[in-house]
Amino acid sequence: MKVNIYYNQNLIGEFNEDINLLRIGRGFDNNIVLTDVKASRNHLMIVQHENYYKVRDLNSTNGTFINGSKIKPNVFYNINPNDIIKVGDTILKIEKSDIDKKKKIILPITIIFSLIILSFLIFGLIFIYRQNFNNSFQSATTSDIDSSTETGAELAVSTTTVVRTTDEIDNNILDIEDLLQFVVDIYCEYKNGEVGGGSGTVFSSDGYIVTNYHIIKNSRDIQIRTISNLQVKAEVIFTNETHDIGLIKVNTSYLNSPVFGDSDKLKIGEEVIAIGSPFGLSSTVTKGIVSARRDIVNEKLQLNETDYITLSIPQAIQHDAALNPGNSGGPLFNSSGEVIGINNMGFSLIGTDTGLNIAIPIDLILPEITAYLN
């Protein structure tokens, strides 16, 4: 037999049939414990005798109940499988641990294991059959080529496989890695003493950086860090809360500015690349497609329990490149490596990416910043 110990309907321990004598009592911090016969402050004694248990109330002030009936103190009572014993707020349930339960567990495991072995055998037979078929086909093809030069040439053309070289693959990776220099991490200390941040997109080589307004709102100190680990203090130059745009300035000439594309030419399904620092993980690259273009009208973006901003972004870019907290303010590139948007937010109830993400189109941002700087 097996004794299961429940506390507030939660299983907190189980004791197998090799336990001959148990007591239940209170331990440190008022925890429910099972102790040996020498322990103090006990409420209940459970004794195993052959194939059944006996229970005795040790003058517990709470009283002991078996199946709802109170028993007398210091008198042994027989308890049966599935009896419910209650001592105060502690519940013990005696469960029978017989061979049938083990069979119920072993049988499904045996069936699953057998199915796995059978699946491996079937896949092995299919693989051997396909190998033999391919070998036979190749032999027949070789014979046909020997008998007819013209036919052989046609077969050679039809079975040619295009293989990408390592250099070509490396070049594609390097193209994306070249975009990392246009992205910075932003760290903010706010007026209420809290710290936070996000990402930024280099606007020009003379130190201007575009980000989201909600990242730098109410900040008293801003620091940026580049891919080359250059860390510089920044100041807020321009903001537009409605479009969630912020422009900051750093005193350095070590920034490289990206190429800005035309977000009006984006097509649904076009591939896009997002770069930022989700959860503080710098230079993280994710990829997706343009899911839709839609107007964001009076959408509330909650910053904390008491503060939010209201956004209105015409023709916002909805995409499914993964965005998480920290991606805000980072660039959204098209497949040509041109900045076509600034990542803004994701529609999520749990705070992590759900594939419904919004970027501010660059065609909305550039005229505002250019007009301010001029």
Buried (B, 14 or more C-beta within 10 A) or exposed (E): BBBBBBBEEEEBEEBEEEBEEBBBBBEEEEEBBBBEEEBEEBBBBBBBEEEEBBBBBBEBEEBBBBEEEEBEEEEBBEBEBEBBBBBBEBBBBBBEBEEEEEEEEEEEEEEEEEEEEEEEEEEEEEEEEEEEEEEEEEEEBEEEBEEEEEEBEEBEEEEEEEEEEEEEEEEEEEEBEEBBBBBBBBBBBBEEEEEBBBBBBBBBEEBBBBBBBBBBBEBEEBBBBBBEEEEBEBEBBBBBBEBBBBBBBBEBEEBEBBEBBEBEEBEEEBEBBBBBBBEEEBBBBBBBEBBEBEEBEEBEBEBEEEEEBEBBBBBBBBBBBBBBBBBBBBBBBBEEBBBBBBBBBBEBEEEEBBBBBBBBBBBBBBEBBEEEEE
